[in-house]
Amino acid sequence: MSNGNGGTANGEYQWGRTQNIEVLVKTTEAESRAGPGLSNFTNIAVRPPIEAPGDNDEIYCYLTGFNIPYSWYNTDDDNNKVNTQMRIQRGATVETYTENFVLTEANYTILSLAEALQTKINEALKNPANFPLLNQTNNVCTISYSTDTNKLNFNADWALFVAPFSDIITVTFLFGSGIQQANRQLGFNKGDGYFFRGENAVPIDLQSRYQCNMFVSNYLLIHSNFLTGNATTTEQSTAEGSSDILAMVPIMNPPFTFLTLDKTATKVSHTRVRQKSINNISIKITDENNRELDFNGSQWNVGLAFEIVTEAGQMGRGGQKHIDLRSIRSTTNQTTSKRKRKS
């Protein structure tokens, strides 16, 4: 019988007891098919609540496993636009057409992305609706890729022009004029304009300013609703504020495989929960840029273990103010008493 302060009826005081509660959080089929901003989030009720009732009791959370499909696209509605201006000049006649090209959402390689953009540029140049007088009939623009530099080269071949002795074709990427641009994949800055030109006199090719980066997401972030004590880092490399990040998961797998963690094969650190009671668990998965991922109908799950440590604030061996959790961690759901002291 407890006296309400951790003591017992016979005067003995127990501390350092632990209890493990394992929870599997998984999305439903309906959630997984709900689209971006929804398929990466789920919430479950916890009955009965996970509680640390004593003043000095603490709850620790362990990420015990996850199974997350790499089913989102590296090029989607957040970064699949290429705002492009095309200009054809023949003598004193000039025609200009601008289109914010939208690439089909998909998991591209740099080669397939270059081919898709090349096709859109050539189709626009050949369309009489865009260039009633000066439209081309050949595919005059090519985009090639160098494995040595990981950069793209953009070229307009003057020899393929309809009237090669007089035409000048200029293609300009206006990444600053449109939102959700694919500048990172193509190796350019957002907010700058870049052009290439085909003509007999002074042709100008364009090369990616930086290396092409198809890995728009390098990490997954697993967010939770029960953490308030982790720090986040700003663009100025300053850790400040509170965060709901439970774990960061590096993406080492190719698309259309699974990111997994097995608690039997990987050691994971524990995180202190700043709440005394957990009535529901919300899990949200984003990338390191806080992009709302679309899992495209694939379900995912995260395994959690909550460890309740009673009287964790009491003095332990060697004057420690907290218990060494490694020495008392339970491997079952049963409560075990580790030590007693007189009150």
N, C-alpha and C positions, 0 to 999 in steps of 0.2 A: 504494500500500500504506500503510495507516494504522499509526501507532505506538501507537494506543490512547488518545492524548491529543489527538487532533485534528491531529497533525502528519503529514507524509508522509515517504516514504523519502528524498527529496532535501532534506529540511529545510524545505520550504515548508509554510505553515499556511493552510488555507482556512477561512473563516468567513462567516457571513451567507448561507448557502445555504438555499433554501426548496424545499419540495415540497408540492403541493396534492393532497389526496385527497378526492374528493367522494363522499358517501354519501346514498342515498335511504332514509329510514326510513318504512315504511308498514305499516298494519295489515292483517291478513288478514281475509277475510270472516267467519271464525269468531270472531275477536276483536271485530269490529265488532258482532256480534249477541249478545255475551256479557252485556250489561246494564251498569248503573252500577257503577263501580269496576273494570270490566274492559275495556269498549269504549274507554276513554280511555287505555289503556296498551298498549305493545308493547315487545318486546326482540328485538334481532338480534345474532348473533355477527359478529365482525369477523375475517376470515381473509385474509391474515396480520394480526396486530395493528398498530395505528397506534402507532409508537414514536418517542420522542425519546431516543436512547441516551446521548448525551453529558451530562456533568454540567451544562453550561450550555445545553443544548438545551431548546427550549420548543415546546409545541403550542398553537396558537390555533384557536378554532372560530368559524366564520362561519355564521350562519343565512342560507342562500341562497334559500330559498323554502318555502312551505307551502300546502296546499290543505285547509282544514278546513271541513266542512259545518256550518252553523248548524242542526243537526237535533235538538239537545237542547231540552227544554221549559223555559219560564220558570216553570212551576208543575208540580212533580213531587213525589215522595214526601218531599222535604226541606222543602217549604213549601206543602202543599196542604190543610192542616187549618184549620178554623174552629170552635173549641170554643164552643158556643152554648147558652145557657139561655133557655127560653121559659116565660113565666108568664102564665096567664089567670085573672082574678078576676071573679067575678060575685056581688056581695053578699058573703056569708060563705064562699062556696065558692071554693077556690083549687086549681088544678092546675098542677104544674111538671114540665117535661120538659127534659132536657139531652142534647144529642147533639154529638159531635165530628164535624162535617160533613167529608167527604172529597171534595174536588173532583177530577174526572177529570183525570189528567195530560194537559196540552196546552200549546200556546203561545197563551195568552189575550191579548186586548186588555183594557183596563180595562172596556169595555162588555160583552164576553162573560163576563168574570169576575163582574161585578155581576149579570148575568142568571142565571148558574149558581147563585150564592149565594141570590139572591132566590127562585128556584124551590125550592131545598131548604128554606128557611125556611117558605114558604107550604105546601109539602107536609107538613111536620112539624106545622104548626098545624091542618091539615085532617084529620090521621090520628086516627081514633077510638082506636087503640091507645095513642097518646100522651096524648090528652085525652078520656077516655071520656064526660065530662059536658059539657065546654065547647068541644069542637072547633069550628073555623070551617068554613064552606062556601065562602067567598069568598077570593080572593087579597088579603089585607088589607095585606101589607107590600110596599113598593116601594123600590128602590135606584136613585137617579138620579145622573148624573155631570155636573159642571160643567166645561166646557172653559176657563172663565175662571180657575178656581182649581186645576184638576187634583185635585179632591177629590170624594168620594162623599157623598151625603145619604141617610140611612136614615129611613124614615117608616112608621108604622102608621096607616092611614086609618080613623079612628073611624066614618065614615059607612058603611063596608063591613062592620062587625061584624055578627054574627048577631043580637045583642041590643044595639044601640048605646047604649041608655040605661043600661046597667048594666055592660057589660064593660070591663075594663082589661087591655090586653095589653102586656107588657114583654118586650123581647128584649135580652139581655145577651151581649156577646162576652167570653169568659173566656180571653183569649190567654195568661194566665199558667198556666192549668190544664192545658194540653196542649202537647205538643212538636210541632215541625215546623209551626208556625202560619203562615197567610198574612197576618199582620198588616202586613208591609211593603207588599205589593201594595195592601192596603186603606187604608193611610195611618195606621196606629196603632202604638203601642209594644207590644212583647212584655212581658208581665208586668203589664199594666194591664187593668182591666175597663171596658167602655164599654156604654152602654145607650141604647135609644130606647123611647118609650112612646106608646101610642095610647089616648086616653080623651077624654070630653067636657069634663072639668073642666080638666086641665092637661096637654095633649099635649106631648110632648118629642121633637123630632127629634134625630138624631145626625149630625154631620158629621165626616169624616176629620180627625184632628188635624193630620196632615202631608200633603204631596202624595203621591198614589199613585205607587208605583214598581214598574212592571212589568219594569224592566231589573234583574232580580236579579243578573245577571252583566254587569258593565261591561267587564271585561277577561278574556282568556284568558291563563293562564300555561303556558308550555312548560317542563316540568321535564326535567332530564337526570341521568344517574347519574355523569357524569364531572366535575362542577363541585363545588367545595367552598369557593369564595372569595367568592361574592356575599353581600351583607348583606340581611337581611330587616328589615321595620319592624314593631314591635309596636303594640298599640292605644294605647300612650302615646307614639307617634311617636318611638320610639327604634330606631335601626338596630343590630342586634346579631346575633351568631351567624353561622352559615354557611347558605347556601341552595343549592338545586339548580336555581334558576330560570335558564333560558337566555334567555328573552325574555318580554316582556309584550305582548300583542296587544290593542289596543282594539277593541271590538265596535262597528262603525259600520254594519253591514248589518242589514236586517230578517230575521226568521226564515225558514228554508227557502231561504236563499241560501248562498254560499260566502265564507269569509274566505280571502283569498289574499295571497301575497307573491311578487313576481317580482323576482329579483335584477338583472334588466336595467333595472328601472324604479325600484328603491328601494335606497338606500344603507343598509347595516346595519353596526353596529359589531362589532368582533371581541371575543372573550372568551378570556382566557387559561385554558387547562386546567391544573389543578393536579396531574395525573397524568403519569407518564412513559410509560405504556403503556395503550392502550385495547383490551381484548379483546372487549367487547360494548358495545352502545349501548342504553340504555333511555330511552324517551320517554314521559312522562305529561302529559296535558293536564287542567288544572282551571280553575276561575274564580278570581277574586281572593280569594274566601272559602274556597278549597281544597275546593270542592264537587266531588265525583266525578261528572262529567258522563256522561250516557248518550247516545251518538250514534245510538241507535235504528236500528242496522243499516247506517249509512253509514260508509264507509271514509275515512280521512284519511292524509295523508302530510306529512313534514317533510324538507326538503333541507338537508344540512349539508356544509360544506367544512372540512377540517382542514388547517391550514398548519403544517408542521414547520420551525422556524427553528433552524439549527445554530449553536452558539456564540453564542446571543443575549445572553449576559452579558458578552461582550467589548466593549472600547472601540470606539466608532464615530466618525463625523465629529464634530468639535467637542466631543470629550470625552463624548459621549452613552454611557450605560451600556447602552442597548438600541438595537437597529436600528430605523430608521424603516421600518415594515412597508410603508408606502405606496410606498416607492421600490424595494422588492425583491419585492413580491408577484407570484407567478407566476400566469399565466392558464391554464397547462396542467399536466398531471401529471408533466412532465419536470422533473428537478432541474437548476437553473441556478446557476452560480457567479457571485457578484456582485463579490467583491473578494478579494484575496490580500494577506497580509503575511508578512514573514519572522518565523520563530520565534526 
